[in-house]
């Protein structure tokens, strides 16, 4: 029982940690590409900025879904027998 709870806690940490790293890298790459493209074609900056914010929201949503799953495992653990 204690072994299962320890492994679930480890899994929750990995879900949140790797999700945060992935979201950070994704937003950083997207922001860099946005700056490159707006420097090349400044007349398209408003359209690109709108698309960038939509994609940033989607990337953050994927991370928050992972956080919700980790919270589910942490508080309403389906792996315990009790």
C-alpha positions in Angstrom: 0.0 0.0 0.0 2.7 2.4 0.9 4.7 1.4 -2.1 1.7 2.3 -4.4 1.3 5.7 -2.8 4.9 6.4 -3.2 4.9 5.5 -6.8 1.7 7.5 -7.4 3.4 10.6 -5.8 6.4 10.0 -8.1 4.2 9.7 -11.1 2.3 13.0 -10.2 5.6 14.8 -9.9 6.8 13.5 -13.3 3.5 14.4 -15.0 3.6 18.0 -13.7 7.4 18.4 -14.1 7.7 17.0 -17.7 4.5 18.8 -18.7 5.9 22.1 -17.5 9.2 21.6 -19.3 7.4 20.7 -22.5 5.1 23.6 -22.3 8.0 26.0 -21.6 10.0 24.7 -24.5 7.0 24.8 -26.8 6.1 28.4 -25.9 9.8 29.5 -26.2 10.2 28.0 -29.7 6.9 29.5 -30.8 7.9 32.9 -29.4 11.2 32.8 -31.2 9.6 31.9 -34.5 7.1 34.7 -34.0 9.9 37.2 -33.5 11.7 35.9 -36.6 8.6 36.1 -38.8 7.5 39.5 -37.5 11.0 40.8 -38.3 10.9 39.5 -41.8 7.4 40.7 -42.5 6.3 43.4 -40.1 3.0 44.0 -42.0 1.8 40.6 -40.8 2.6 41.1 -37.2 -1.1 41.5 -36.0 -2.3 38.3 -37.7 0.7 36.4 -36.4 0.3 37.7 -32.9 -3.3 36.5 -32.8 -2.3 33.1 -34.0 0.5 33.0 -31.5 -1.8 33.7 -28.6 -4.2 31.0 -29.7 -1.4 28.5 -29.9 0.0 29.6 -26.5 -3.4 28.9 -25.0 -3.5 25.5 -26.5 -0.1 24.6 -25.2 -1.0 25.8 -21.7 -4.3 23.9 -21.9 -2.4 20.6 -22.6 -0.2 21.3 -19.5 -3.2 22.1 -17.3 -4.9 18.9 -18.4 -1.8 17.0 -17.2 -2.0 18.9 -13.9 -5.6 18.0 -13.5 -4.8 14.3 -14.1 -2.0 14.5 -11.5 -4.4 16.0 -9.0 -6.8 13.3 -9.7 -4.2 10.7 -9.0 -3.0 12.5 -5.9 -6.4 13.0 -4.2 -8.8 10.5 -5.6 -6.3 7.7 -6.3 -7.9 4.9 -8.3 -4.9 2.6 -7.7 -5.4 2.1 -4.0 -7.5 -0.8 -2.8 -9.2 1.0 0.1 
